[in-house]
Amino acid sequence: MKLIKRFILPFSIAFYIILNLLPAVETASVPCDKTDNDMRVYLTFDDGPIPIITEQILDVLKEYNIKATFFVVGKQIPGRERILKRIYKEGHSIGLHTYSHKYTKQYYSDDALIKEMLKTREQIHGVLGISPSIIRFPGGSMNRLSGDLLAKLHSNNMRVFDWNVDIQDGKNGSTPVNKLVRNAETFKPGYTRNIILAHTNSTNINTVKALPEIIKYYKGLSYEFVPILDNTPEYYFKFKQPVHTNNKPN
């Protein structure tokens, strides 16, 4: 028995050491826009394209070599096709943010919302030749998204993206720059995916001014800025109704 213990103990220790030296195997149930850096931040802008502000935001992103995501409103596109083309040409992704951005109209029914998204998709296709699949509900999907609506959206090749960081520049474009920056830093520690909500309305001058500091903050934490892509895992606010699909929020 003593002889057996003399052999078993060293073997057990060696096995434990070897096991812990082996690299972990990463598995995923859905396609992922994984990069070499697992710490990712998605900088997103709603409500454009808007002259001057959207262009100034694009200037900052170009200066820092950052790729972002723009959720555009269909009614804003006519006469501003040049801005939309610049967004796409400079490597940013484009999503749908309804056509009218009028709550009483777009949220009248599930079909009304889908119709507005499809109308904006068709308009973008006419300008760029692409048909975006990523969408964002104006005001977010909270208390608006259901399992049935999500299934309808998926059947129309639409995937929902809310946010987990809000710089709170949507209702008050004159919010002080330092407050916008602080709001951008209020993510939960340990998150590997931070989706930042910002806006490109004509009043969002301070958003442009705050953007360099927000970029520097996340870069200082070793986050990598990436756009939302077709294979980015869907992210939406939780709801009580069951989801009749395999796609679930992270």
C-alpha positions in Angstrom: 0.0 0.0 0.0 2.8 2.4 0.9 4.5 1.5 -2.5 1.3 2.4 -4.4 0.9 5.7 -2.6 4.5 6.6 -3.5 3.7 6.2 -7.2 0.1 7.6 -7.1 0.9 10.9 -5.4 3.6 12.1 -7.8 1.5 11.0 -10.8 -1.5 13.0 -9.5 0.6 16.1 -9.0 2.1 15.8 -12.5 -1.4 15.3 -14.1 -2.8 18.4 -12.3 0.1 20.5 -13.5 -0.2 19.3 -17.2 -4.0 19.9 -17.1 -3.7 23.5 -15.9 -1.1 24.2 -18.5 -3.3 23.3 -21.4 -5.1 26.2 -23.1 -8.8 26.6 -22.5 -11.1 25.7 -25.4 -13.5 28.4 -26.4 -16.9 27.3 -27.7 -19.8 29.4 -29.1 -23.3 28.6 -30.0 -23.6 31.5 -32.5 -21.2 33.1 -34.9 -19.0 35.7 -33.3 -17.1 38.8 -34.6 -14.2 37.7 -32.4 -11.0 39.6 -32.8 -7.6 39.0 -31.3 -8.8 41.2 -28.4 -11.8 39.8 -26.5 -12.4 43.3 -24.9 -14.6 45.0 -27.5 -16.5 48.2 -27.6 -19.2 49.0 -30.1 -19.6 52.8 -30.6 -23.0 53.4 -32.1 -24.7 56.5 -33.3 -28.5 56.9 -33.8 -30.7 59.3 -35.8 -28.5 60.4 -38.8 -27.4 61.1 -41.3 -27.3 64.8 -40.2 -25.2 67.5 -41.9 -22.3 68.9 -40.0 -22.6 66.8 -36.8 -22.5 63.4 -38.5 -19.6 64.6 -40.6 -17.7 66.0 -37.6 -18.2 62.6 -35.9 -16.8 60.9 -39.0 -13.8 63.3 -38.9 -13.0 62.3 -35.3 -13.4 58.6 -36.0 -11.1 58.9 -39.0 -8.5 60.7 -36.9 -8.4 58.0 -34.3 -8.9 55.1 -36.8 -12.1 54.0 -35.2 -14.9 52.0 -36.9 -18.4 52.6 -35.5 -22.0 51.7 -36.3 -24.6 54.2 -37.6 -28.3 53.4 -37.1 -29.9 55.7 -39.7 -33.4 57.1 -40.1 -34.9 56.7 -43.5 -36.5 60.1 -43.8 -33.0 61.7 -43.1 -31.4 60.2 -46.2 -32.9 62.1 -49.2 -30.5 65.0 -50.0 -27.9 63.5 -47.7 -26.8 60.5 -49.7 -23.3 61.9 -49.8 -23.0 61.5 -46.0 -24.4 58.0 -46.1 -21.9 57.1 -48.8 -19.1 58.5 -46.7 -20.1 56.4 -43.7 -20.0 53.3 -45.8 -16.9 54.2 -47.7 -14.9 54.8 -44.5 -15.6 51.3 -43.2 -18.4 51.9 -40.7 -21.4 49.6 -40.5 -25.0 50.8 -41.1 -28.1 49.8 -39.4 -31.9 50.5 -39.6 -33.6 52.9 -37.2 -37.1 53.1 -38.7 -38.1 55.5 -41.4 -40.2 58.2 -39.6 -38.8 58.0 -36.1 -42.3 58.8 -34.9 -43.3 56.6 -32.0 -47.1 56.8 -32.5 -46.6 55.7 -36.1 -43.8 53.1 -35.9 -45.1 51.4 -32.7 -48.7 51.3 -33.8 -48.3 47.6 -34.5 -45.6 45.0 -35.1 -46.3 45.2 -38.8 -46.0 49.0 -38.8 -42.5 48.8 -37.2 -41.3 46.1 -39.7 -42.7 48.1 -42.6 -40.7 51.2 -41.5 -37.5 49.1 -41.2 -38.0 47.6 -44.6 -38.6 51.0 -46.2 -35.4 52.3 -44.8 -33.5 49.1 -45.9 -34.8 49.6 -49.5 -33.7 53.2 -49.4 -30.2 52.3 -48.2 -30.0 49.6 -50.9 -30.9 52.2 -53.5 -28.0 54.4 -52.4 -25.3 51.8 -51.4 -26.5 48.5 -52.9 -26.5 46.9 -49.5 -29.4 45.6 -47.3 -28.6 46.0 -43.6 -29.8 43.4 -41.2 -29.0 45.1 -37.9 -31.7 47.3 -36.4 -32.3 49.5 -33.4 -35.7 50.5 -31.9 -36.0 54.2 -31.4 -35.9 54.6 -27.6 -34.8 51.0 -27.3 -36.7 47.7 -27.3 -37.7 47.8 -23.6 -41.5 47.1 -23.3 -41.7 46.9 -27.1 -40.0 43.7 -28.0 -41.8 40.4 -27.6 -41.1 36.8 -28.6 -43.5 37.0 -31.5 -42.1 40.3 -32.7 -38.6 39.0 -32.5 -39.6 36.0 -34.6 -41.1 38.3 -37.2 -38.0 40.4 -37.3 -35.8 37.3 -37.7 -38.0 36.1 -40.6 -37.2 39.4 -42.3 -33.5 39.0 -41.7 -33.4 41.7 -38.9 -31.5 41.4 -35.7 -32.0 43.7 -32.7 -29.2 45.7 -31.0 -29.9 47.7 -27.8 -27.0 49.0 -25.6 -25.5 48.7 -22.2 -23.8 52.1 -22.0 -25.8 55.3 -22.6 -23.9 58.6 -22.7 -27.3 60.3 -22.4 -27.0 62.8 -25.2 -30.3 62.0 -26.9 -32.7 64.1 -24.9 -30.4 67.0 -24.1 -27.8 67.8 -26.7 -26.3 70.5 -24.6 -25.3 68.1 -21.8 -21.7 69.2 -20.6 -18.8 67.4 -22.2 -17.4 66.1 -18.9 -20.8 64.6 -18.0 -21.0 62.8 -21.4 -17.6 61.3 -20.8 -18.5 60.2 -17.3 -21.7 58.6 -18.6 -19.6 56.7 -21.1 -17.5 55.3 -18.3 -20.4 53.8 -16.4 -20.2 50.3 -17.8 -20.3 47.3 -15.6 -16.8 45.9 -14.7 -16.0 42.7 -16.4 -18.1 43.3 -19.5 -16.2 42.1 -22.6 -18.8 43.8 -24.9 -19.8 47.4 -24.3 -22.3 48.8 -26.7 -22.3 52.6 -26.4 -25.4 54.6 -27.4 -24.7 58.1 -28.8 -26.6 60.4 -31.2 -25.9 62.5 -34.3 -28.7 65.1 -34.0 -28.1 68.7 -35.0 -27.7 69.7 -31.3 -25.1 67.1 -30.4 -22.1 69.4 -30.7 -20.9 68.3 -27.2 -21.0 64.7 -28.4 -18.4 65.5 -31.0 -16.3 67.2 -28.4 -16.6 64.3 -25.9 -15.8 61.6 -28.4 -12.0 61.8 -28.3 -12.0 61.5 -24.5 -14.3 58.5 -24.7 -12.1 56.8 -27.2 -9.0 57.5 -25.2 -10.7 56.1 -22.0 -11.6 52.7 -23.6 -8.3 52.4 -25.4 -6.6 53.0 -22.1 -8.4 49.9 -20.8 -7.2 47.9 -23.8 -10.6 47.7 -25.4 -10.8 47.4 -29.2 -13.4 49.4 -31.1 -15.2 47.4 -33.7 -18.4 47.9 -35.8 -21.5 45.7 -35.4 -21.4 43.2 -38.2 -23.7 40.6 -39.6 -22.2 37.9 -37.4 -22.2 40.0 -34.2 -24.2 38.2 -31.5 -27.6 39.9 -31.1 -28.1 42.1 -28.0 -31.5 43.3 -26.7 -33.1 44.1 -23.4 -34.8 41.2 -21.6 -38.5 40.6 -21.8 -40.9 38.1 -20.1 -42.4 36.4 -23.1 -40.8 33.3 -24.4 -38.6 33.6 -27.5 -39.5 31.3 -30.3 -36.0 31.2 -31.8 -32.5 30.0 -31.1 -31.1 33.5 -31.0 -31.0 34.9 -27.4 -29.4 38.0 -25.9 -26.0 37.8 -24.3 
